[in-house]
Amino acid sequence: MTRGRRVLCVVALGIAGGCGGSEPPPQLDGLDAAAWVARLDGKSTREAAVARLEEAGVAAVPLLGAILATDGEVSRGIALERLARIGPDAAEVIPAITPMLVEKDPRLRVMAAIALGRIGKPDPDAVVQLERSLYDPDPRVRVSAALAAWSITGDSDTAHEILIQGLANPGAEVRAMAAEAFQILGGEGVTALLIGLIDPNPGVRAAAATALGNIGPDAKRARPALEKMQNDPHPRVRAAVRDALDAIPAK
């Protein structure tokens, strides 16, 4: 283990001796982080390992934090996904998640931002790093960081600006991410989502329609546009439009 990883391990565990001192490292089913990394990174053992972590729920949080301090390729992404699903009850490992915002792999940076946003605790170090991530070179990270920062600080203005930029991005994946994220802004996001409904990419149109449906009654002014889309040529879009119209009252 490198010096940087040793330092991160101490931070992740939140205990002075957690990486070889008097306190034992976190375990689940008698297995430590290294053993779980081997199970999660192995194709033949991954499915069962993920299912066990899901079953363990909050009890797995310390172990998941320790996994983030390893070099596991697949396992760290799985750990971040699980922590995001656990949400506020995973607040104790925010110090382990925050350094992931500067990982080389943009996918991990995206997932770290999502996890911090789902946890939602106003941790000062996390907020500072999320604000830096608003200028990340990868637009997917910027969108995820904007959404997380809004969830934690309530700064909807900055989030709105970043998400608008996301909707104008050349990449359809980024535009779809931005459209999906706009639902968090509630009624404030409806105008931008109307733009998403006319996107040339069906995935973006479906994401915009789904977001409007999740906003619900506050998206009432989008009904006329959604009604015109009921014959969209793409079945995924038609299904999203139907669901949105069911969720948005006509009157």
Backbone torsions as a table, in degrees:
resi	resn	phi	psi	omega
1	MET	NA	131.4	-179.9
2	THR	-72.4	165.7	179.1
3	ARG	-59.9	-41.8	179.8
4	GLY	-61.2	-41.1	179.0
5	ARG	-67.9	-36.0	177.8
6	ARG	-63.2	-43.2	178.8
7	VAL	-62.8	-45.5	-179.9
8	LEU	-63.6	-34.7	179.1
9	CYS	-62.6	-42.4	178.2
10	VAL	-62.2	-43.5	179.3
11	VAL	-64.3	-43.9	-176.8
12	ALA	-61.6	-39.7	-177.6
13	LEU	-83.1	-21.5	178.3
14	GLY	70.9	20.6	-179.7
15	ILE	-137.7	144.6	-174.8
16	ALA	-66.0	-34.1	-175.4
17	GLY	-106.0	16.0	-173.1
18	GLY	-71.0	-9.1	-178.9
19	CYS	-115.8	35.1	176.2
20	GLY	131.3	3.2	179.9
21	GLY	-92.2	-145.7	-174.7
22	SER	-74.9	-28.5	-178.3
23	GLU	-87.0	132.7	179.0
24	PRO	-72.7	150.6	178.0
25	PRO	-70.3	158.8	179.5
26	PRO	-60.2	144.0	178.2
27	GLN	-137.2	158.8	170.9
28	LEU	-139.8	127.1	-175.9
29	ASP	58.2	31.7	178.2
30	GLY	77.9	8.0	-178.6
31	LEU	-113.8	136.5	179.4
32	ASP	-89.2	-175.0	-175.0
33	ALA	-59.3	-42.5	-178.7
34	ALA	-60.6	-40.5	179.6
35	ALA	-67.9	-38.6	179.0
36	TRP	-70.7	-34.1	175.4
37	VAL	-60.2	-43.5	179.3
38	ALA	-61.2	-39.5	179.6
39	ARG	-70.7	-40.6	-177.5
40	LEU	-75.6	-32.1	178.8
41	ASP	-81.0	-16.7	179.4
42	GLY	-84.4	127.4	-176.5
43	LYS	-61.4	-37.5	-175.9
44	SER	-77.0	-20.3	-176.5
45	THR	-110.4	-6.9	-171.8
46	ARG	-63.3	-48.2	-174.4
47	GLU	-59.0	-45.9	179.9
48	ALA	-66.7	-37.3	-179.6
49	ALA	-66.5	-42.5	178.3
50	VAL	-63.3	-42.1	179.0
51	ALA	-61.5	-38.7	179.8
52	ARG	-67.9	-40.8	177.5
53	LEU	-63.5	-39.6	177.9
54	GLU	-63.9	-42.0	178.6
55	GLU	-63.5	-38.1	-178.0
56	ALA	-68.8	-29.7	177.5
57	GLY	60.0	-130.2	-175.7
58	VAL	-61.4	-29.4	-179.3
59	ALA	-62.1	-21.0	-178.6
60	ALA	-88.7	-5.0	-173.7
61	VAL	-55.8	-50.9	179.9
62	PRO	-57.9	-40.7	178.5
63	LEU	-64.1	-42.9	179.9
64	LEU	-61.5	-38.1	176.5
65	GLY	-63.9	-38.8	178.9
66	ALA	-68.3	-34.9	177.9
67	ILE	-61.2	-34.4	179.5
68	LEU	-64.5	-20.9	-179.6
69	ALA	-89.1	4.1	179.3
70	THR	-98.6	-175.6	176.3
71	ASP	-102.8	16.1	-179.1
72	GLY	-57.4	127.2	-176.7
73	GLU	-74.2	-55.2	-178.7
74	VAL	-85.5	-37.4	-172.0
75	SER	-61.7	-35.2	-179.4
76	ARG	-67.6	-37.5	175.5
77	GLY	-64.2	-41.5	177.8
78	ILE	-63.5	-40.5	179.4
79	ALA	-62.3	-43.4	178.9
80	LEU	-64.2	-40.4	178.9
81	GLU	-62.8	-42.2	179.4
82	ARG	-66.5	-42.1	179.5
83	LEU	-63.7	-37.2	177.2
84	ALA	-63.2	-39.4	179.3
85	ARG	-69.6	-34.8	178.9
86	ILE	-69.2	-37.3	174.4
87	GLY	74.0	-136.9	-173.4
88	PRO	-53.3	-29.4	-178.9
89	ASP	-72.3	-4.1	178.1
90	ALA	-101.2	14.6	-174.3
91	ALA	-59.1	-27.2	-176.2
92	GLU	-63.9	-21.5	-178.1
93	VAL	-106.0	17.5	174.0
94	ILE	-53.8	-40.5	178.0
95	PRO	-61.0	-23.1	176.9
96	ALA	-84.8	-29.2	-178.9
97	ILE	-77.5	-40.5	-173.4
98	THR	-54.0	-45.0	178.9
99	PRO	-62.3	-19.1	179.5
100	MET	-69.2	-14.4	178.0
101	LEU	-69.1	-12.7	178.4
102	VAL	-117.2	17.9	175.6
103	GLU	-62.7	154.4	179.7
104	LYS	-65.1	-39.0	-177.9
105	ASP	-77.1	116.0	-179.0
106	PRO	-62.4	-27.2	178.1
107	ARG	-61.9	-40.6	178.0
108	LEU	-69.2	-35.2	177.4
109	ARG	-64.2	-41.6	177.3
110	VAL	-60.7	-48.4	-176.5
111	MET	-66.5	-34.3	177.2
112	ALA	-64.5	-43.1	178.5
113	ALA	-62.4	-43.4	178.8
114	ILE	-61.1	-44.1	-179.7
115	ALA	-61.5	-44.8	179.8
116	LEU	-63.3	-39.9	178.5
117	GLY	-65.4	-39.9	179.7
118	ARG	-68.5	-35.9	177.2
119	ILE	-68.1	-44.7	168.7
120	GLY	77.9	6.9	-179.4
121	LYS	-81.8	134.2	-179.5
122	PRO	-75.7	63.6	177.9
123	ASP	-73.5	125.0	-175.0
124	PRO	-57.2	-45.2	-179.1
125	ASP	-65.0	-40.3	179.5
126	ALA	-65.3	-41.7	179.9
127	VAL	-63.1	-42.9	179.1
128	VAL	-61.0	-44.7	-177.9
129	GLN	-70.5	-35.1	176.2
130	LEU	-63.7	-38.2	177.6
131	GLU	-64.1	-36.5	175.4
132	ARG	-67.3	-35.0	-178.4
133	SER	-69.7	-14.3	175.4
134	LEU	-64.2	-15.4	179.8
135	TYR	-113.1	16.9	178.9
136	ASP	-58.8	144.4	179.7
137	PRO	-65.5	-19.8	179.8
138	ASP	-94.3	121.7	-177.1
139	PRO	-62.8	-27.7	178.2
140	ARG	-66.1	-37.0	177.1
141	VAL	-67.9	-41.0	179.8
142	ARG	-61.0	-43.5	179.2
143	VAL	-63.1	-46.5	-179.2
144	SER	-64.4	-40.3	179.6
145	ALA	-66.9	-39.0	179.0
146	ALA	-62.5	-43.7	179.8
147	LEU	-65.2	-41.6	179.2
148	ALA	-65.5	-43.4	179.9
149	ALA	-62.2	-39.5	178.0
150	TRP	-64.0	-43.5	-179.1
151	SER	-60.9	-34.6	-175.2
152	ILE	-88.1	-43.5	-172.7
153	THR	-103.9	-16.7	-177.4
154	GLY	79.3	12.1	-179.5
155	ASP	-81.1	84.4	-177.0
156	SER	-75.6	-24.3	-178.5
157	ASP	-64.0	-49.2	179.2
158	THR	-64.2	-43.4	179.2
159	ALA	-59.7	-44.1	-179.2
160	HIS	-60.5	-43.2	-179.2
161	GLU	-63.3	-46.1	-179.4
162	ILE	-65.8	-40.9	-178.8
163	LEU	-68.7	-35.0	175.1
164	ILE	-61.6	-43.7	176.4
165	GLN	-60.5	-38.2	178.5
166	GLY	-63.1	-38.8	178.7
167	LEU	-66.3	-23.1	179.8
168	ALA	-95.6	2.7	-176.7
169	ASN	-69.1	145.6	178.2
170	PRO	-63.4	-25.1	-177.9
171	GLY	-84.1	126.0	-178.8
172	ALA	-63.1	-34.8	179.4
173	GLU	-61.7	-41.3	179.3
174	VAL	-67.3	-42.9	-180.0
175	ARG	-62.6	-40.0	178.8
176	ALA	-66.3	-40.4	176.9
177	MET	-60.2	-44.2	-179.2
178	ALA	-64.5	-42.6	179.9
179	ALA	-61.8	-44.6	179.0
180	GLU	-61.9	-39.2	-176.9
181	ALA	-69.2	-27.9	-176.3
182	PHE	-61.3	-21.6	-179.7
183	GLN	-62.2	-27.4	-179.3
184	ILE	-65.4	-26.2	-179.3
185	LEU	-81.9	-3.1	178.9
186	GLY	62.4	-137.8	-178.3
187	GLY	-58.4	-26.3	179.0
188	GLU	-64.1	-21.5	-176.0
189	GLY	-94.8	-2.7	-173.5
190	VAL	-63.0	-45.3	-178.0
191	THR	-57.7	-45.1	179.4
192	ALA	-66.0	-36.6	-178.7
193	LEU	-70.1	-25.9	174.0
194	LEU	-63.3	-33.3	175.0
195	ILE	-67.3	-41.2	179.3
196	GLY	-62.1	-28.8	-179.5
197	LEU	-66.7	-21.2	-179.1
198	ILE	-106.3	13.5	179.1
199	ASP	-63.9	143.2	179.3
200	PRO	-67.5	-18.7	-178.6
201	ASN	-91.8	125.8	-178.2
202	PRO	-62.8	-31.2	178.0
203	GLY	-63.9	-37.2	178.5
204	VAL	-70.9	-42.3	178.5
205	ARG	-61.5	-42.8	179.2
206	ALA	-64.6	-41.1	179.0
207	ALA	-63.3	-40.2	179.8
208	ALA	-65.9	-43.7	179.4
209	ALA	-63.6	-43.0	179.0
210	THR	-62.5	-41.4	178.9
211	ALA	-62.3	-42.1	179.2
212	LEU	-64.1	-39.9	177.3
213	GLY	-63.9	-37.0	178.6
214	ASN	-70.7	-29.1	174.8
215	ILE	-67.8	-36.4	174.7
216	GLY	77.6	-137.7	-174.9
217	PRO	-53.9	-31.6	179.6
218	ASP	-69.3	-6.9	178.1
219	ALA	-104.7	22.4	-174.7
220	LYS	-56.7	-35.8	-177.8
221	ARG	-70.5	-6.4	176.2
222	ALA	-89.8	-6.8	-177.3
223	ARG	-57.2	-46.7	-179.3
224	PRO	-56.0	-42.6	179.4
225	ALA	-66.2	-40.1	179.3
226	LEU	-66.1	-39.1	-179.8
227	GLU	-62.5	-34.3	178.6
228	LYS	-71.3	-16.0	-176.5
229	MET	-96.4	6.0	-175.8
230	GLN	-65.4	-18.7	177.4
231	ASN	-107.9	25.1	177.4
232	ASP	-53.7	141.5	-177.2
233	PRO	-66.4	-15.4	-176.9
234	HIS	-101.5	125.1	-177.3
235	PRO	-60.6	-34.0	179.5
236	ARG	-64.0	-38.7	179.5
237	VAL	-68.5	-44.0	-179.8
238	ARG	-59.2	-40.8	179.9
239	ALA	-65.3	-41.9	179.6
240	ALA	-65.8	-37.6	179.4
241	VAL	-66.0	-44.1	178.8
242	ARG	-59.0	-45.1	179.9
243	ASP	-63.6	-39.1	-179.7
244	ALA	-65.6	-43.8	179.7
245	LEU	-64.5	-32.9	177.0
246	ASP	-67.5	-28.8	-175.9
247	ALA	-90.4	-15.4	-177.4
248	ILE	-109.8	114.5	-177.3
249	PRO	-63.2	144.3	-179.6
250	ALA	-73.7	-27.1	-178.6
251	LYS	-129.8	NA	NA
